[in-house]
Amino acid sequence: MKNVLLICAVAFIALSETFAQYHKCGVTKEADALIKQRLMQNRAMFTKQEVSDLMNNRTITYIPISFHSVSNSSGEGAATEREIMDFLCGLNGLYASQDLQFFIYDQIHFRTSNNIDDNAGSNASAVDMYGWTVPQTLNITIGRSQNNPTSSWYSGFGDYIFLLKQMMTPQAKTEAHEIGHFFTLPHTFYGWEGTDAEAEYANSNVPSTIGNGWGAFSPENVPRTGSQANCNSEGDGFCGTEADYYSDRTNCPYFVTVRDPYGNNLDPDETNIMSYALDNCVTTFSADQQAAIAMDVAQRSWVSNTPNGTTDLGSLASPTPISPVNNGLLGSINNPTVRLDWTALTGAPWHYIEVYGTLIPGLWFVDVTDVIYQGYQYNGTSYFDLSTTNLQAGKVYAWRVTPISNYSTCALPSPYYKFEATAAATSIKDLPIHNQITFDLNANPVSTTYIPLSVYTAETIVASIRVYSLDGREMMAVNKLSFSVGDNILQLPAENILNGIYIAVLTTDRGTLQQKFVIQR
């Protein structure tokens, strides 16, 4: 076995994630043979130099995914946008070293199929999945398959992936494994599917031919070079992955007693994503597996598609809710909608909005099982008009917003803000100033000859801005500035103000706001 040092910490692990590790990949021996056939076809089309060029001259390639989230006719069972966002974040982390990144093509498609919700392995389910495929994208259908909840798989016939919802995790190990099949990677234990090597050949050499008829195969030998080596043709076809005979989900390190036909001790790599080691073990693709992926990507012209934004939103600050103010009132629910506002975040063309009920009056714990609204805002605006249909006057709700693009889904959500729904209308002017106006520095420290400021206001206002040094001296005053509804950008001349720390104060008839900033030129 590969020597892996595991440092254990006491932690709470969700049972669903633990159970997910023991589900299997549904790629059969026959399906794996088709995958390997495509691998060999691709390999025959590239010279060693061409493969070297693919690996050494890589730039980020973006792979469009068409997601199909399936519920039954009662509306039950679909994977949520949040679950898909979380696994896409993990997936992009696993493939980042290969300069491969995946993004949501168009929008997430919510589908209805009692066939898939009941048994995704049925012929009727295959017809549904194939019928939904979007050309020139990687199609992933997600469903429960309640009466056959055993596996996820890649269909070489339909060129799509079925992902069992119960196997979805933010770590995305199952997803990375099935996408490996999509990119022509067989199992590391190719040929051994459905065979328990330890039960059949414990403490002995395996024979030179396993099985009979069509399913017969020559096992991969342990040596990577020399007269005994057959790794380029047998097994998964890679000499960079160790010989592996273990086709059942197993924790690491493996307890190995079987030997290859020449008596060499087996040493499987339990860290390989295409093995059947449990999710907590697998982390990597071998170098020649990565080369195979690069060849298959080069064969698929449609991977040149680009997402709607490539900013890493996970590296930016979370948006801040503006309205309703935390623990404030929101109304009137007699209107068809009420507006949720938050600070705009550059580079976020989409937003994911969540609104939930709360528990225990006075403490108001967020109750994520009481879903009022979950969904994407696709138009890039920094507000959302929430339907009042499910709101009750006098009840407290919690909401938050997550900035995303169809590529970057790792951003942290805003904090939860809570509000009480009201039946009576509330004038904007009667709300706290922080709920009416925001006052921000667009750059801090300031390195230019002007101070870049932005003011967002829910209503037209007239205000003054003054700049003070820390010892209280007024450095600048601008009076009777008119700000219209929405975002306002202004630049205050500051060429005569020296480097140092200052405070900008916005004064209105509704109160004052201030920002501390640094001039550093």
Summary of the structure (lengths in Angstrom):
residues: 521
radius of gyration: 28.8
end to end distance: 58.0
largest distance: 92.5
contacts: 1638
relative contact order: 0.10
helix: 21%
strand: 31%
